[in-house]
């Protein structure tokens, strides 16, 4: 009797192991043929704040222009060099917008090839809400489905640590890209500790993509300043416009702070008023109070 006749179960088990090994070899061969894939995840809020401060000396988006298209191309070129044997999946651009409605600038970015724009919300204080969770969702999903092997993350918020951990849990490597800070750091230390590698882009890298806007002045020698009633009317007019554009819920969130406005909102109000008046209100504290009075008078009348 041969060995197969003596122990048929052992023979069958050996055949199964042989088939399993053959399948594993085939799978490994296919994996070896599959090119590595990377994606770039950009927290636009971090980019505007850190790059604006570095190049233009301000975090206020209204004070400078960002060449997003040129910057995205530069990111893609950097990734092509760093991940030489990998192909780009796409660039994800995360930003905030009122009621998640694209601004013209965000719409232009969304139309770029290989770019997907994800929008969180903006609250009454012009703070982004929900962006970090969007980044985590995309990072985790792409890593879980083996759609990417490497992720270049442009950001600095400590809340991104969970996104990094989620992607790494599925085998993806996360590389943190940052912006040179004139003083200290603009990226959270826990985030720096968690990522697989770090890279910082200096002032020379950012200069071509950030341009300070010229200061607009409305003063004309000899022109009398507007009256308090005129400025108060402008304040009410802006409040009526914002109720439509920003929504009743967003505007209602301002009421508990009355008669004060959060800094970014107060700055928005001043800039809008100066555009309508074609006159600077800087240095006119009485007129600025009248502007706020008109704004609050209209807002309160609607609630």
C-alpha positions, 0 to 999 in steps of 0.5 A, spaced: 500 500 500 502 507 498 502 512 503 496 515 500 492 509 501 495 509 508 493 516 510 488 519 505 486 525 510 493 527 511 494 527 503 488 531 502 490 536 507 497 536 504 493 538 497 489 543 500 495 547 503 499 546 496 493 550 493 493 555 498 500 556 497 499 557 490 493 562 491 498 566 496 503 566 491 499 569 485 496 574 490 503 576 492 505 577 484 499 581 483 500 586 489 507 586 486 505 589 480 500 594 483 503 601 483 503 604 489 498 610 490 498 617 494 494 622 495 494 629 498 490 632 503 490 640 504 487 643 510 486 650 507 484 653 513 491 652 515 494 654 509 491 660 509 493 662 516 500 660 516 502 662 509 498 668 509 502 670 516 509 668 513 508 671 506 503 677 507 504 678 515 497 677 516 492 671 517 486 675 514 484 672 507 481 678 505 488 681 505 492 677 500 491 672 494 492 665 494 494 662 487 491 655 489 492 652 482 499 654 482 500 651 489 496 645 488 501 644 482 507 645 486 504 640 491 503 635 486 510 636 483 513 635 490 509 628 491 511 626 484 519 627 487 518 624 494 513 618 492 517 617 485 514 610 484 507 612 486 501 615 482 497 620 484 490 618 486 488 626 487 488 632 491 483 633 497 482 640 498 478 642 505 475 648 507 469 652 510 463 655 507 457 658 509 452 653 509 457 649 505 455 653 499 462 654 494 464 661 494 467 662 487 474 661 489 472 654 491 468 653 485 474 654 481 479 650 485 473 644 485 474 645 477 481 643 477 483 636 474 485 631 480 482 635 485 476 634 490 473 640 494 470 638 501 467 643 505 465 644 512 461 649 515 463 656 517 460 659 524 458 666 526 465 667 528 468 665 521 471 659 524 471 652 520 467 646 523 467 639 521 473 640 516 477 635 521 472 630 521 472 630 513 479 629 513 479 623 517 473 620 513 477 620 507 483 618 510 480 612 513 476 610 508 481 610 502 486 607 507 481 601 509 480 600 501 487 600 500 486 605 495 492 609 497 499 607 500 501 614 502 498 620 504 501 627 504 497 631 509 498 639 509 495 641 516 497 642 523 491 641 528 491 636 534 484 634 532 488 631 526 491 626 530 485 621 530 485 621 522 492 619 522 491 614 527 485 611 523 489 611 516 495 608 519 491 602 522 490 600 515 497 600 513 497 607 510 503 611 511 502 619 513 507 624 511 506 631 515 507 637 510 508 644 514 509 651 513 515 655 516 513 659 522 516 665 523 516 664 531 515 657 534 511 652 531 504 652 527 503 645 528 501 641 534 506 637 537 502 630 538 500 631 530 508 631 529 509 625 534 504 621 530 506 621 523 511 617 519 515 623 516 515 631 517 517 636 511 516 643 512 516 648 506 520 655 507 518 662 505 521 661 498 517 656 497 510 660 498 512 667 496 510 665 488 503 663 491 501 669 496 500 676 494 498 681 499 493 686 496 494 693 496 490 697 501 484 701 498 483 708 501 476 712 500 479 718 503 478 724 499 481 731 502 475 736 503 470 731 503 466 731 510 465 724 514 458 721 513 453 722 518 451 718 524 444 716 521 447 715 514 452 710 517 447 707 522 442 705 516 448 702 512 449 697 518 442 695 518 442 694 510 448 690 511 444 686 517 439 685 512 443 682 507 447 677 511 440 675 514 439 672 507 446 670 505 448 667 512 442 665 514 437 666 520 440 661 525 448 663 523 445 670 525 441 668 531 448 665 534 450 672 535 445 675 539 448 672 546 454 677 545 450 683 544 452 689 543 459 686 542 461 682 535 466 677 535 472 680 532 472 677 525 465 679 524 466 686 526 471 686 521 467 684 516 462 689 518 467 694 517 469 692 511 462 692 508 460 698 510 467 702 507 465 699 501 458 701 501 460 708 503 466 709 499 469 712 505 474 709 511 471 709 518 478 707 521 479 712 526 472 714 527 470 711 533 463 714 534 461 712 527 463 705 528 459 705 534 453 708 530 454 702 525 454 697 530 448 700 533 444 700 526 446 692 525 444 690 532 437 694 531 435 690 525 438 684 527 434 684 534 428 686 530 428 680 526 428 675 532 
